[in-house]
Amino acid sequence: MKPIKIIGAKQNNLKDITVEIPKHKLTVFTGRSGSGKSSLVFNTIAAESERLLNETYSTYIQNQLQHYDKPIVDRIENLPVSMVIGQDRIGGNSRSTVGTISDIYSGVRLLWSRIGTPFVGYSMDFSFNNTNGMCKTCDGLGYIEDIDLNELLHFDRSLNEDAINFPSFSPDSWRGKRYLYSGLFDNNKKLKDYTKEELDTFLYQEPIKLKNPPSNWPKTAKFEGLIYRFRRSFLINDTYEKKKFIKDVNRIVTEQVCPDCHGKRLNDKILSCKINDLNIAEFCDLTIDDEIQFLKEIKDDKAKYIIEPLVKQLEALKRIGLGYLTLSRETTTLSGGESQRIKLIRHLNSPLTDLVYIIDEPSVGLHPEDIENINQIMLSIRDKGNTVLVVEHDPDVIKIADYCVDIGPGSGNHGGEIIFTGKYNALLKADTPTGQALSRVHQFKPNVRTASDFINIEHITKNNLKDVSTRIPKGVLTAITGVAGSGKSTLVQTGLRNRADTIYIDQKPVHATNRSNLLTYLNLFDDIRNYYSKATGLKKGMFSYNSEGACPNCNGKGVIKTELAFMSDFVQVCDECHGDRYREEVRSAKVNGYSIVDLLNLSVDEAIGVIPIDNVNKVLKSVVRTGLGYMTLGQSLDTLSGGESQRVKLSRYINESVKNHLFIFDEPTTGLHEEDIDTLKLVFDYLIDQGNTVIIIEHNLTMMTYADWIVDIGPYAGFAGGKVLYSGLPKGILQVEGSLTGKHLSRYIK
C-alpha cells in the first residue's frame, strides 16, 4: 500500500521537509514544543485534506464550510480524507448533556416511547429540548435563574445617580437612557421612594409603545421593564455581552433547582411514563455502570433491537473509564480528558474506514491509568482499516506507535526538520531530544523541601467530594494527583482558589486575535512605541499597525483578502508592505539599526538588550525562563498552543516582586516535551525560592517525582473517587494500596 508522501513542506517553521507516512498504521509525531509537529500534521496534512474535500462540493456548499488556505507544500501524494480530533473540550451549553452529545439519549428516548407505560408520546416528546416534553417552568433546563434585586439596584440612588448596578445600564449608556429618557420616572427620585406602581413599571413592564414620549426618546423604540430587558439580554442565550459581563451576571443572577420538575427537565406527563419503576430522567441520573445493569434486566422481546445497541454504546464508555458519568451530566462540566474520550469513542463506533484520523495530544488531562484506555481506542480505530496520526509527548502513548516521526531538534527557528523516522525501539536509541528523554532513568528527587507551615483545607463538600479535609504545605512544590474525574480540581478550586494570595493559572488560551502579539499581552508594546517615537520623532501611534502606522493598502493586516462570492476567499500577501503591516515611513525608521518590523521579527532570545529599557528586558528574560525564548515578539497570540499560553501567562509573575503567594497550576505540563519539563521545574524552583508556594494539578509522572509533597485523590473517578488516599512525601505513595498513582509511579521509578 502506497504511503502518504509529503514533499517540500515549508509551512511556518518547517524547512522544506519530505517524509513518508505508512497507511493503516498508528504513527506518532514527537519533538520539542514548538518544533513543528502541528505545522506538519495539522497545518499541512489535515488542512490540505480538508481543503481538497471541500473543493468536491458545489461553490454554494463551500461557502457554508470552514475555509482552509492551501498549505505551503510542493505536493502531497496518496492523501486520504482526514478526521481531526482536537484537544479542545466538547462545547455546548446547559441543553447539551453526555446523552445528547454521544447520541445515546436518542436510543433511550426511543426505548421509553416504545415500551414505557403508560404511553405518553413518541420519541421526540421525551426530549427536554422539545416543547411537548420540556418542563414549561424552566424550559427544559432543570433550573430557574432568579435576579437578586439588591445586587442589581442601588435603592438609595436615583436613575441620575447610577441606580442600576450593572456596567451597560449606566446613565450615559444607551440602555440606561431607555429609562432616563422614557418620561415615566422622576430621574432624581431615589428608587426606595418609588410607589409600588412606579417600581412595577420600572422593573416588570412588558414592551409597550410610549404614548407621548419625550423628544429625546428614539422614535421606533419600545419601553420595557428592567427585569424583562435584563432577562432577554443576559439570561436567555449565551450572548457575547453575557460573556463580556459574566462576573456581573454571576453576581446578580442566582440559580435554583426548578420547583416543578425538580431538575428533571421534563414535564409531569412525560415523567409519568416508566420502565421497571424508573422514568427516563431517573434512568439518565444513574451512572453508566448502573444503566447497563438496568437495561440488561429488561425482559421485552420487542425492545431487544433497541436495547442491544444501547448497551453496546454504554459499555464502550465504561471500557474507556467513563462508567462513573451519567447521561444527564452537562457537557460544559466535563474535563478535557473526559471530552477527549467521548469524542474518540464516537469515531470508534463509526462504520467508515480508510480514513486518516489525526489526533492532537490524546493524553491531555489523563492519568496514566486512563491513557491505557485511550491507547486501546486508537489501536481499535487503526485495526478497523484506518490510518492514525497522533501528535503526542506522553511516553505511554509514544510506545504503542507502529512508526515514529521525530521533529526538531529544537523549537521555532531551531526546529522544523525531520530528525528521526522509524520504530519505537529504534527511537529509544536515537540521539535526539525525544530519544534521550524516553530512555532516561527516573527517581524521586533525593532532597525534598521542608514545609514552613501548612494550609488547612477543611470539610469540602462539592461534586464527588463529601466532607473532605487535607492540608497543603507552604513553601514547597505539591502535586495533586489522581485519575481524571477523581476530584482534584474540585478540591483545589473550592478550597484554595478564592484566597486573596492565590494566583491561578489554568489551561485556557490567552484571549487573543491575530492583531495582538506577545508584546501587547505582556504590556511592553506601549513602552517600545514610546521609545521609538522619541528616537525617531514620529508619533507614537505610527508604531502601531492597529493605528496610524498601519499600511494603508491592507489596514495593518499584512494580507489582502478578496471575497469571491460562493468560492473560498482569496488571500494574498499585501504587495505594498509585503506582509509587514506598517506604512513605508515607519518601516524605514530605524533605532539602533532596527526598524519596528525588524524588532517584531526577532525571537525573544535575540531581542534581549536591543531596547535599553530595564522593564522590557526584565520581562523578556522571564519569558526565556519559561522556555519560550524561540517565540518572536510579533507572533500572533492566536497561534499559541495550550502549553505556550500557560507559560506566557506564567511569565508575567516570574519576578522578584511576587512573593508570599500561592501559585496553582492546572496541568502545567500540557503540550510539553519531556525535555521542556526540565525548564518548567526550574521555574517552579525559582518561584519557591522567592518565598511562594506552588501547587500543581498534574498527571505527568516526571513532574510527580520532582514534587516535595503529594496529595492523591481517588481511588477512581466520580462517585468511586473523591477521597484523599494519601498526603505526604512522594516516596510514601508507593506503599498506598489502591492508589493508581502509586501503581504507575512504582513502574516508572527505577
Summary of the structure (lengths in Angstrom):
residues: 750
radius of gyration: 29.1
end to end distance: 41.0
largest distance: 86.7
contacts: 2466
relative contact order: 0.11
helix: 39%
strand: 20%
